[in-house]
Amino acid sequence: MSKLTDTLTETLSEDLYAKTRAQLNTFINETNALLAAGDALHEDRTNVARDRLVAFLKEAALRGESVTEGDVLPIEPPVTRALNEAKGFVRANPWAAVATAAGVGLVVSLLLNRRQR
């Protein structure tokens, strides 16, 4: 099950990376087209803005290429994090987990029996 989960996670991560990269490239191409159209309207202000934007886009592209998958930590929901920690505890301490489950079951059964009276 874990291997299937890892494979699925890796596939989704690769798909997300590819889609994000494609959207970024589309954004860059559209920005360049807008800048080219703006050059004809206001030659004096557009050159300064274009130079600043081109420098920013080059820097962003370099940063994007240097980021590896390990650098980006996925945001994990609190419930998922708690379940993963519980699984780790159960695997590390199976008898303690059994004792805890038995204790919780005993308390719940006592409470339910008390209500029926």
C-alpha positions in Angstrom: 0.0 0.0 0.0 2.8 2.3 0.9 4.5 1.7 -2.5 1.3 2.5 -4.3 0.9 5.7 -2.3 4.5 6.7 -3.0 4.0 6.0 -6.7 0.8 8.0 -6.9 2.3 10.9 -4.9 5.3 11.0 -7.2 3.1 10.9 -10.3 0.9 13.7 -9.0 3.9 15.8 -8.1 5.4 15.4 -11.5 2.1 16.3 -13.2 1.8 19.4 -10.9 5.3 20.5 -11.7 4.8 20.1 -15.5 1.5 22.0 -15.4 3.0 24.8 -13.3 6.0 25.1 -15.6 3.7 25.2 -18.6 1.6 27.9 -17.0 4.7 29.9 -16.1 6.0 29.7 -19.7 2.6 30.8 -21.0 2.7 33.8 -18.6 6.2 34.7 -19.7 5.2 34.5 -23.4 2.0 36.6 -22.9 4.0 39.2 -20.9 6.6 39.5 -23.7 3.7 40.0 -26.2 2.2 42.7 -24.1 5.5 44.4 -23.7 6.0 44.3 -27.4 2.6 45.9 -28.0 3.3 48.5 -25.3 6.5 49.5 -27.0 4.6 51.1 -29.8 2.4 53.2 -27.5 4.8 54.8 -25.0 8.4 54.4 -26.0 10.0 56.3 -23.1 8.3 54.5 -20.1 8.0 51.1 -21.7 11.7 50.6 -22.1 12.4 51.1 -18.4 9.5 48.9 -17.4 10.5 46.3 -20.0 14.1 46.1 -18.8 12.9 45.7 -15.2 10.4 43.0 -16.1 12.9 41.1 -18.3 15.4 41.2 -15.5 12.8 39.9 -13.0 11.6 37.1 -15.3 15.2 36.0 -16.0 15.9 35.9 -12.3 12.6 34.0 -11.6 13.5 31.5 -14.4 16.9 30.9 -12.9 15.4 30.4 -9.4 12.8 28.0 -10.8 15.5 25.8 -12.5 17.5 25.7 -9.3 14.6 24.5 -7.1 14.5 20.8 -6.7 11.6 18.7 -5.6 13.2 18.2 -2.2 13.3 22.0 -1.6 9.5 22.3 -1.7 7.8 20.8 1.3 4.2 19.9 0.7 1.7 21.5 3.2 0.2 18.6 5.1 -3.3 19.0 6.7 -3.3 18.6 10.5 -5.5 15.5 10.4 -3.1 13.8 7.9 -0.1 14.8 10.1 -1.8 13.4 13.2 -2.7 10.1 11.4 0.9 9.7 10.2 2.2 10.3 13.7 -0.2 7.8 15.1 0.8 5.2 12.5 4.4 5.8 13.4 3.7 5.4 17.2 1.7 2.2 16.6 4.5 0.7 14.5 7.2 1.7 17.1 5.1 0.7 20.1 2.6 -2.0 19.2 1.9 -3.3 22.7 1.4 0.2 24.1 -1.0 0.9 21.2 -3.0 -2.3 22.1 -3.1 -1.3 25.8 -4.3 2.2 24.9 -7.0 0.9 22.6 -8.2 -1.6 25.3 -8.3 1.2 27.8 -10.3 3.5 25.6 -12.6 0.7 24.8 -13.1 0.0 28.5 -13.9 3.6 29.3 -16.3 3.9 26.4 -18.1 0.7 27.4 -18.4 1.9 31.0 -19.9 5.2 29.9 -22.3 3.4 27.6 -23.4 1.0 30.3 -23.9 3.9 32.7 -26.3 5.6 30.3 -28.5 2.5 29.8 -29.3 2.2 33.5 
